[in-house]
């Protein structure tokens, strides 16, 4: 059976929203960590 043919699949919009919900705070945390780490080397 083809998994894409069932009616309960995830839409591309749902995938974008889910990755954004996880990815944006993750990237913000990495950015903040890098900024603080650079202060140690100044």
Legacy VTK file of the C-alpha trace (Angstrom):
# vtk DataFile Version 3.0
C-alpha trace
ASCII
DATASET POLYDATA
POINTS 42 float
0.000 0.000 0.000
1.064 3.558 -0.669
1.182 5.619 2.513
0.590 8.872 0.621
-2.820 7.731 -0.603
-4.488 7.587 2.812
-6.691 10.452 3.985
-4.840 11.129 7.253
-1.557 12.470 5.920
0.231 15.598 7.055
-0.153 18.590 4.781
2.862 20.674 3.734
1.431 23.614 5.682
1.305 21.526 8.858
4.906 20.473 8.314
6.048 24.078 7.855
4.193 25.187 10.978
5.557 22.312 13.038
9.160 22.900 11.920
8.745 26.625 12.521
7.342 25.998 15.990
10.409 23.913 16.859
13.058 25.489 14.648
12.628 29.175 15.475
13.186 28.806 19.253
16.010 26.358 18.544
17.779 28.806 16.230
17.192 31.633 18.728
18.823 29.543 21.458
21.815 28.674 19.279
22.214 32.342 18.329
22.083 33.465 21.961
24.595 30.810 22.953
27.006 31.871 20.209
26.706 35.550 21.174
27.471 34.722 24.814
30.322 32.421 23.842
31.918 35.142 21.700
32.006 37.415 24.762
34.413 34.965 26.375
36.942 35.452 23.572
36.989 39.244 23.553
LINES 1 43
42 0 1 2 3 4 5 6 7 8 9 10 11 12 13 14 15 16 17 18 19 20 21 22 23 24 25 26 27 28 29 30 31 32 33 34 35 36 37 38 39 40 41
